[in-house]
Amino acid sequence: MSQYQPPLSDIGFLLQHVFNFDQHAQQCGIELDGDTALAVADEAGKFARERIAPINRIGDTQGARWDDSKVTTAEGFREVYHAFREGGWNGLRFPEQFGGQGLCAVMSTVVEEMWHAASVSFALCPMLTNGAVEALLTAASDELKAAYLPKLVSGEWTGTMNLTEPGAGSDLAAVQSRAVRQPDGTYRVSGQKIFITYGEHDFADNIIHLVLARTPDAPKGVKGISLFVVPKFLVNVDGSCGKRNDVRCASIEHKLGIHGSPTAVMLFGEQDGAVGYLVGEENRGLEYMFIMMNEARFAVGLQGLSISDRAYQHALAYAQERVQGRAVGEDGSQGKTIIRHPDVRRMLLSMKSKVEAMRALAIYVAMQKDIAHSGAVDAEARAHAQSRMELLIPVLKGWFTESAQGVTYDALQVFGGMGFIEETGAAQFYRDARILTIYEGTTAIQANDLVGRKTLRDKGNAALSLIDTIERDIRALRQLDHATANALSVRLADGCDALRKAVRWLQEQNESNPRAAYAGAAPYLELWGTVCGGWMHVRRLQAAVRDLVQPELLTATALSAQFYAEHILVGAPALGETIRTGSASLLEFPDTAWRL
């Protein structure tokens, strides 16, 4: 297998030229300059390459093992996690008040991409802990924060998110787990949760479960869900671990991919009821859990970028060394590597152009998060950034993870028959990527959120505002004296036109035929992703030309943008047509259409 190479050159290009990190940090009151940011990224990349990446294959072949409620992770995982924790990486973005380093969302995004690329199975544990920390920071009492946050931030303890039940998948209104208040103010939590990532493991002394459950007199549906902290071990007054709580891992799942990450079935309250502590107020659990879910959706989108980059690197290394056949139209090419074959070149450029678009968009969304949470900017700017971030998170989660399916598919295809052989490693990326479109809300759930909450709820204002921004960048692009600029600007303008028509159509349908609006949700999300990817190539090309970067980088940036325009962005008008015509007709199909 090829060695993982952290994308430090591209990260440097984005932070120094495309987005001007120094200016961003000054705007948000972030005490970090660009040189220091790149130094942090360099150290993170070194840890990802030297410590995390080597255990990725071991995690796939050995997997996590369950025995009598205990889980043992694959060889090397526990040791690498301890090194990860001791290096301070777990607390990178959290407040110094709780032992974190207080760095910004842009930095955590850059670093976490490399964790997931090195081993998505390993990185899932700190990812879930981060979500738990965010929820507690937002909604927990001072007492709960003091008891749990320092050790979660340090990574000494880890966190989980317990939503799903056997009878309640994405429909959280059907949650049946119960929580009964006790005279001492605690609750007794009982029920079964499934698909709990790192619900049990051997990394840490304690595992802090955030659990959705209902109190006996709670209203029906999602309005009656509360959120509870349920630790594996109760916490003593001095902060040490006390007696074992009534929490047990009944089994772990046997999965298509991410074998190194234990996915647990958790049982709460088999005996006296697991001791739990209310987070915030009763019946507001879903509101609090959405804090974790939004963090997780951003992180899963980042996983789509990460695994795409890793698969691309793997395929490129193979294509540069594999000798096979004669390249069409090249005399005397026998004995040359397969990167000379036209279709191999097409697949590699498709992978590269998508990865570069995704990385830029991830950093852009992280910048909006920094602005939205900064006290150094005015309220209007914070609200605008919050609105844009909320609009783009379902796009990032849905489009990145769907793109990862195609990228890992193409990577395996580059390997040919060898890609079907597990030892080459291409199949692992293909298998690991498959879960990304499913967990933390399927693509359809992201698309429905994009249509309903993010487009129709505000009458399309946030969506149209972003289209305006993209069109301003198109006009600026047209001023560049560069051959690729014209082709990219034409295709992206067509994509923006398709988006405007789609937004108007959704508004019209929502009034007369809302089912048709939602029938077009998935292609609407894909259209947004496709256009935003083109927009990021605009910004990359503008920066490369404006800042007179080295000729090789400028050429590579332009060729990637050109390919994206001619092979991917060209499909945007067709997606718009699918939304406006195909969605309504789909609902008219009789039931016989699905019969074999």
Buried (B, 14 or more C-beta within 10 A) or exposed (E): BBEBBBBBEBBBBBBBBBBBBBEBBEBBEBEBEBEBBBEBBEEBBEBBBEBBBBBBBBBBEBBBEBEEEEBBBBEBBBEBBBEBBEBBBBBBBBBEEBBBBBBBBBBBBBBBBBBBBBBBBBBBBBBBBBBBBBBBBEBBEEEBBEBBBBBBBBBBBBBBBBBBBEEBEEEBEEBEBBBBBEEEEBBBBBBBBBBBBBBBBEBBEBBBBBBBBBBEEBEEEBEBBBBBBBBBBBBEEEEEBEEEBBBBBBBBBEBEBBBBBBBBBBBBBEEEBBBBBBBBEBBBBBBBBEBBBBBBBBBBBBBBBBBBBBBBBBBBBBBEEBEBEBBEEEEEBEEBBBBBBEEBBEBBBBBBBBBBBBBBBBBBBBBBBBBBBBEBBEEEBBEBBBBBBBBBBBBBBBBBBBBBBBBBBBBBBBBBEBBEEEEBBBBBBBBBBBBBBBBBBBBBBBBBBBBBEBBBEBEBEBBBBBBEEBBEBBEBBEEBEBEBBEBBBBBBBBBBBBBBBBBEBBBEBBEEBBEBBBBBBBBBBBBBBBBBBBBBBBBBBBBBBEEEBEEEBBEBBBBBBBBBBBEBBBBBBEBBBBBBEBBBEBEEEEEEEEEE
